[in-house]
């Protein structure tokens, strides 16, 4: 596989092995290091737009896809997005999530990820008040650990 990407690079054809797609800019936290939520218009990528983008990415050689945000787990059509991603044929798919949402939603997101073979990626930035300060939210450590 690496040789085909190298050949595309040499011939200046698009070749993007790893790529991320932002599902929304909405987020459940206000992290100090992130400006995404402050620029949010509250919109979500539509499943049809996601399908078009992922088909192009796959055609360009993308084989590892990460679903990002804001907080991608807030997307109201997350299951459909996951179905599309899996059906496209990517070798690996990850969900970059802060795991900061109610337990029932955590359970749903984890179950969907397992059903569609999607890895969950999260950040664990600190303990107690440090985590709360960095993430601009309350009880971050306990909430994230519950989801882990």
N, C-alpha and C positions, 0 to 999 in steps of 0.2 A: 504494500500500500504506500509506503513512504516514497518509493521510486516514482509512482504515478504522480504524486504531489510535486516531486522534484522536477519531473518533466513539464508539468503545468507551469511551475515557477519559471523555468528556463524559457518556455515559449510565451510567457506573460499571460497565460490563461488563469482565470480566477481559481484559487484553491485555498479554502479556509477549513482546516481540519477541526478546530475547536471554535465554537461560537456561542454567544449568549443572546437571548431574545427577551426584551423587557415586556412583561405582560401588563404592567401598570406602574404608575409612579406613586400610587397611594401606599401608605405604610402605617403600621400599627405602633411605630416608635418614632422618636425624633433624635436619631444618633448625632453626636457631635461631629463626627467625621463625614457625614453624608448630607448632600444638598438636594438629593432627589425629591423628598417629600415637599420641600419648600417651592419646588417648581411644578408641583402636581396640578393638573387640570381635572383630576378625578376620573379620567377615562381609563378604559380597559381595551386591549387589543381585541378585535373581533376574531372569532374562530376562523372565519374565511380569510382574513388578512394573515393570521398566523399560519394557516395552511399554505397560502401563496409564498410567504417568506420562507417557511421551512422547506418547501419543495425546491425553491431556488438555492437555498443553502446546501441541500443534499446534492443537487446537480453540480454545485461548485466544489464538492468534495468534503463538505462538513460531515463528520461522523460522530462527533461528540457535541451535544447540545445542552446548554444550561438555561433553565427557565428562571428569570430574575424579575426584580421590581426596583423600586418599592418593595412591597411584600407580595410576591406572586400568589400566595395562598389566599389572598383576599379576592382573587378573580372569581366572579360568580359562575363562570363556565369552566372552572379548572379541570373538571373531569373530561370535558370535550377537548380541551387543549391537550391534556395528557394522551387521550386517544389518538389525536392527530399526530402528535410527536412520535408515539410508538409506531403508528402505521406507516410513517414516512420511512422508517428503516434505519434510524440512527443506531450506531453501535452502543452508545451509552447516552443516557439522559439524566441530568441532575436538576433538582429543585433547590435553589439557593433561598433559604427561608430563615427568618429570625426565630421561628417557633413561638412567637409571642402572640398567642391568641387563646381563647377559652379551650378547656380540655376537650369538649365535644368536637370542636373544630380540629384540634390537633389529631384526635383519633381518626377523623374523617380523612384528613390530609395524609396521614401515615398509611391508612388502609388503601387509599387511592394509589399512593406511591408504590406500595407493595403489589397491588393488582396490576399495575402497568410497568413494573420493573424499573422504577425511577428512583435514583439515589437521592437521599436528603443531605444537603450540605448546610451547615449552620456555623455561626461564630460564637465563641464562648470567650468573652472579652474580660471578664472580671467577676468578682464575688461581691455579694451584698450591695452596699451603697455604691461601690465602684462601678458595678454593672449598671445600676440604675442611673448613675450620672452619665456614663458613656452612652447609654442607649436612650436617655431622656424618657424613661418610663419607670413604673413601680414594679417591684417584686420580679425583676427580670431573671435573676438566677433561678429562683424556684420554678418560674413558669417554663423557662427553657429546659431545665433539668427534667421536668415532668414530661416534656415532649421527647427527650432523648431516650 
